Amino acid sequence: MKNIDNPSEKIIIALDGMDKNKVFNLLEKIPEITWVKVGLELFVSEGPDILSKLRNKGKKIFLDLKFHDIPTTVARACFAASQTGAEFISLHTCSGIKALQMANEAAHEGAAKVNLKPPTLLGITILTSWTRESFSNDLLIDQSIDHRVAHLARIASKSGLGGCVCSPKEVQFLREVYPETFELVTPGIRSLGSDINDQSRVSDAAEALKMGASKLVIGRAITQSNDPAYMFKSFCDKIVF
């Protein structure tokens, strides 16, 4: 793996479970944060204005709303989302190739309309909360998670998306197939020995990057720490090789 000159570029801070006051308090404490993830909780509670406020602070945004609907609706959502200035936007790959292709085209059109660089669309594969047992019992899918993730990543790539979201457990075999220009963004990052909460397929930060992850999504391990700045620096130190 190449040397990482700016480890903060590799870490996306998940702002889940926070209101805007807590968000900006965190950013004051850790000005080195480059990337933030705005998910459903924060977006629904604070509205789209939170995105412009974060951009005004100079932050890069992963808008993680996981769009999943019929092709026209997904495309229109991505058209609108692309005008927020978010660098990454997520949508479920199981929406299908037609939806993903339409969404990618719409995102480019939307960004061009407001003279912004088009966002990178990331296809959600299998959420990190799923286990092999729950995958089979709840969804009646008689297929390993690895095989399903590989299939959904192919759909994302074939549709022209710029990458996908997967757990650290799938990064290595995906990176063997896809070049570094195809973003592999991995949630489920924990410090060794820490509580995994409601996620199942997790990994240490350094291990995930060694296996080929492009960026790491880290939330509670930092945001709910007694010393978030120390924890952020600790993660940055761990991923410098």
LOFIFI-374913 format. One line per field, with one value per residue (C-alpha): residue in one letter; residue number from 1; y negated, x negated, z. Coordinates in steps of 0.1 Angstrom, whole numbers, plus 5000, padded with zeros to 4 digits. Example, Ala and Ser with C-alpha at 12.3 -4.5 7.8 and 13.67 -1.06 7.14 Angstrom:
# residues 2
resn: c(a,s);
resi: c(1,2);
py: c(5045,5011);
px: c(4877,4863);
pz: c(5078,5071);
//
This chain:
# residues 241
resn: c(m,k,n,i,d,n,p,s,e,k,i,i,i,a,l,d,g,m,d,k,n,k,v,f,n,l,l,e,k,i,p,e,i,t,w,v,k,v,g,l,e,l,f,v,s,e,g,p,d,i,l,s,k,l,r,n,k,g,k,k,i,f,l,d,l,k,f,h,d,i,p,t,t,v,a,r,a,c,f,a,a,s,q,t,g,a,e,f,i,s,l,h,t,c,s,g,i,k,a,l,q,m,a,n,e,a,a,h,e,g,a,a,k,v,n,l,k,p,p,t,l,l,g,i,t,i,l,t,s,w,t,r,e,s,f,s,n,d,l,l,i,d,q,s,i,d,h,r,v,a,h,l,a,r,i,a,s,k,s,g,l,g,g,c,v,c,s,p,k,e,v,q,f,l,r,e,v,y,p,e,t,f,e,l,v,t,p,g,i,r,s,l,g,s,d,i,n,d,q,s,r,v,s,d,a,a,e,a,l,k,m,g,a,s,k,l,v,i,g,r,a,i,t,q,s,n,d,p,a,y,m,f,k,s,f,c,d,k,i,v,f);
resi: c(1,2,3,4,5,6,7,8,9,10,11,12,13,14,15,16,17,18,19,20,21,22,23,24,25,26,27,28,29,30,31,32,33,34,35,36,37,38,39,40,41,42,43,44,45,46,47,48,49,50,51,52,53,54,55,56,57,58,59,60,61,62,63,64,65,66,67,68,69,70,71,72,73,74,75,76,77,78,79,80,81,82,83,84,85,86,87,88,89,90,91,92,93,94,95,96,97,98,99,100,101,102,103,104,105,106,107,108,109,110,111,112,113,114,115,116,117,118,119,120,121,122,123,124,125,126,127,128,129,130,131,132,133,134,135,136,137,138,139,140,141,142,143,144,145,146,147,148,149,150,151,152,153,154,155,156,157,158,159,160,161,162,163,164,165,166,167,168,169,170,171,172,173,174,175,176,177,178,179,180,181,182,183,184,185,186,187,188,189,190,191,192,193,194,195,196,197,198,199,200,201,202,203,204,205,206,207,208,209,210,211,212,213,214,215,216,217,218,219,220,221,222,223,224,225,226,227,228,229,230,231,232,233,234,235,236,237,238,239,240,241);
py: c(5000,4965,4941,4920,4883,4869,4896,4873,4876,4913,4908,4899,4889,4902,4876,4900,4894,4858,4825,4795,4780,4812,4814,4780,4784,4815,4797,4769,4795,4813,4788,4814,4833,4832,4855,4859,4883,4869,4898,4901,4890,4857,4849,4855,4836,4806,4805,4798,4765,4786,4795,4759,4751,4779,4768,4733,4749,4763,4799,4826,4844,4880,4877,4911,4913,4947,4939,4970,4967,4970,4957,4923,4915,4925,4904,4874,4877,4879,4849,4828,4842,4835,4798,4797,4800,4834,4852,4887,4898,4933,4954,4990,5012,5035,5007,5023,5013,4991,4971,4968,4957,4931,4919,4914,4895,4874,4866,4853,4832,4818,4808,4792,4771,4753,4754,4780,4810,4841,4862,4898,4922,4951,4982,4998,5035,5053,5033,5041,5051,5082,5116,5148,5162,5131,5128,5163,5163,5128,5126,5162,5156,5188,5172,5161,5124,5124,5136,5112,5083,5093,5094,5060,5044,5057,5040,5007,5008,5019,4990,4964,4957,4945,4971,4989,4992,5025,5039,5043,5081,5078,5051,5074,5095,5065,5046,5075,5069,5031,5004,4977,4953,4974,4961,4988,4970,4991,4985,5009,4996,5002,5001,5036,5050,5022,5027,5034,5021,5030,5039,5074,5073,5050,5044,5023,4992,5001,5036,5022,4998,5025,5047,5019,4996,4961,4944,4954,4943,4939,4927,4936,4946,4910,4890,4907,4908,4889,4873,4871,4852,4877,4906,4889,4884,4920,4933,4910,4923,4959,4955,4938,4964);
px: c(5000,4988,4978,5007,4996,5028,5047,5076,5085,5091,5115,5152,5168,5204,5225,5252,5271,5261,5280,5264,5252,5233,5220,5205,5191,5174,5159,5147,5129,5114,5108,5086,5117,5119,5149,5183,5211,5247,5271,5309,5310,5292,5307,5343,5339,5320,5330,5309,5295,5271,5252,5246,5235,5210,5197,5192,5170,5149,5160,5164,5197,5208,5246,5256,5294,5293,5318,5339,5370,5382,5357,5374,5377,5341,5329,5348,5335,5299,5305,5316,5289,5261,5269,5261,5223,5220,5189,5204,5240,5252,5280,5289,5275,5305,5326,5312,5291,5317,5321,5284,5277,5305,5293,5257,5268,5292,5265,5242,5270,5280,5244,5239,5270,5254,5218,5206,5184,5206,5207,5194,5223,5217,5237,5248,5241,5250,5253,5227,5255,5263,5249,5250,5277,5300,5295,5308,5335,5350,5346,5346,5316,5296,5264,5233,5229,5196,5212,5241,5217,5196,5227,5239,5205,5205,5239,5225,5195,5215,5239,5211,5211,5179,5177,5196,5201,5191,5180,5142,5147,5154,5128,5099,5116,5133,5100,5085,5112,5115,5089,5082,5103,5133,5141,5145,5159,5161,5182,5179,5145,5137,5107,5095,5114,5141,5179,5193,5227,5253,5228,5215,5189,5163,5125,5097,5089,5054,5064,5092,5069,5043,5070,5078,5104,5105,5120,5132,5165,5160,5187,5194,5158,5149,5181,5192,5157,5149,5121,5131,5100,5077,5096,5095,5058,5054,5072,5051,5019,5029,5033,5000,4976);
pz: c(5000,4992,5019,5031,5033,5046,5066,5073,5037,5043,5072,5067,5100,5103,5119,5129,5162,5163,5159,5142,5174,5183,5147,5147,5182,5170,5140,5162,5184,5154,5126,5108,5098,5060,5052,5069,5063,5064,5068,5072,5108,5104,5070,5081,5114,5100,5064,5033,5048,5069,5037,5027,5062,5061,5028,5041,5067,5039,5045,5019,5021,5017,5014,5025,5019,5002,4975,4966,4944,4908,4882,4876,4913,4920,4890,4901,4936,4924,4901,4931,4954,4929,4932,4969,4963,4979,4966,4973,4971,4979,4964,4966,4938,4941,4925,4893,4864,4847,4879,4884,4849,4849,4883,4871,4841,4861,4887,4860,4845,4879,4888,4854,4859,4889,4876,4901,4896,4893,4925,4927,4930,4954,4952,4985,4984,5017,5049,5076,5100,5080,5090,5070,5093,5092,5054,5050,5076,5071,5033,5023,5002,4998,4988,5007,5014,4996,4964,4967,4973,4943,4921,4933,4928,4892,4887,4902,4879,4848,4854,4854,4891,4907,4934,4961,4998,5013,5047,5053,5050,5012,5003,4995,4968,4953,4950,4932,4905,4905,4901,4927,4907,4917,4952,4979,5009,5041,5072,5101,5112,5149,5172,5180,5210,5209,5210,5175,5184,5157,5130,5123,5095,5110,5109,5122,5102,5092,5081,5059,5041,5036,5020,4995,5010,4995,5025,5060,5075,5113,5136,5172,5179,5175,5180,5212,5227,5258,5238,5201,5191,5206,5190,5156,5159,5171,5140,5117,5134,5128,5091,5084,5069);
//
